[in-house]
Amino acid sequence: MKLPVTFILFITLPISVLFAQNKDSGKAVFVAKSVMATSPNLIYRVQIGTVADKGKVAPLLKHYGITDEPFLETINAATIKVLIGSYSNYSSGENRVNELKRKGLKAAFVVPYYKGQRVSLQEAASHTQEE
C-alpha cells in the first residue's frame, strides 16, 4: 500500500538581531540585519582604523596583510578613517571583520553608507525595509 507523501518547503530569510545605540535618546535599540541583498543605494564597508596622515595607511594595510584598495574618509586635518570593501549586505562585511579579527585587527567594524553618506546601522535597516 502506497501512502501519499507531502513535502513542505519552508523558505526563510536568515535574520539576526543587532544592538545599536539611538543617537537622540542614547538608548539601545534592536536592529534587524539581513544576510540577503539590500537596497542598491546601501553599501557596507569595514573600518579598520584611523590615522593622522595618509602616509600611515600603507603600513597599516601591510601590517595586517590587507590587499584591498582602501577607502579614506577625511574627518579633519588630523583624522582619516581607513575603510575597505564594498559589500551589498551587512553579513558579508561582518564576515570580513571576523577574518580581520583572526589576523589580530580587533578594532575592525562594519559601517553602512547610504547614497555615499555614512549612516547609522538603525538608519541602514530602515532603508533596507523601504526599498
N, C-alpha and C positions, 0 to 999 in steps of 0.2 A: 504494500500500500504506500503510495507516494503522498506525502503531506505537502501542502503549499508552503513555500518559503517566501517570506517577505524581507526585503532588505531595506533598511532605513539609512539614508545618508544624512549625516549631520555636517553642516558646514558652519564652521565657527571662525570668527576673526580673533586671532590672538591679541588680547588686550592686557596690559599690565597697568598698575597704578603707580603714579609718581607723586611725590610730595613737592610742592613749590611754595614759595612764600609770596603772599599777596603784597604788592608794592605799597598800596594805600593803607591797608589795615595792619600789615605785618603778621597776619595770622597764616598758619599753614593751610593749604588747600590741596585737594586731590585733583590731579590732572591725569586724564587717561592718555596713554601713549600707545599708539597702534603700531604694529610691525608692518602693516600694509602701506601701500603707496599713499602719499599725502597730496596736498594741493600743489599744482605746478609752480605756484609762486612762493612756496615754502621749501627751504633747504636747511640742512643741518650741517654744521661744521664742528670740528673738535678743537677747542682751545688748549694749546699745550704749554702756554706760559705767557709772561710779559717780559719785555726787555726795555732797556733805556735807550738803545740806539740800534739801527738796522744792522750794524756790524756784528752784533751778538746773535743774530738769527741763525746764521750758518753753523756756528759752533754748537748751538742748542740742538739743531736738527742732527748734526753729526754725532753728538754725544749719545743720542738715543737711537741712532741708526734709521732715522726717518728720511725717506727719499721723496716724499710728497712735495709738490710745489707749495710753499707757504702762502697764506693769505694774511696780509698785515692790516691791522686796524689801528690807526694812529689816534690816540686819545688826547695827548698833548705832547709838548716837546720832549718830555722825559718818560713817556709811557706808550709802548707799542704792544698791542696784543698780537700774539702769533697763533694762527689757526691753520688747520689743514683739512683737506677733504671737502667734499660737497655731496651730501647724502640726501636721498629723497625721503628717508624716514628716520625717526629717532633711533630705532633699534640698530640700524647699520652704523650710525655714529657711536652708539653705546658699545657695539662690538669692537670698534676701533679703539675706543677708550680702554676697554678691558685688555686689549692686546698691548697697548702702550703701558698700562699699569704693570703688566707682567714683565716689561722691559725696565721697570723702575721709575717710570714717569707717573708719580702718584697724583699730581695736580691736574691731570687732563680731565676735561668735562665737555659735554655736548652743548652747543649753542645754536638755537634756531634763528633763522633770518627769513623775514617775510618781505618780499619785493625789495630785497637788498638791504633792509634795515634790521638790525639786531632787535629781537623781541624776547619777551619772557616765555617760558615753557607754557604757562597758562594761556597766553595770547596765541601761541602757535597752535595749541589744541583747539582753540575757538575757530581759527582759520581753517583747520582741518575739517571741522564739522560743518562750516559754512559752504565749502566748495565740494 
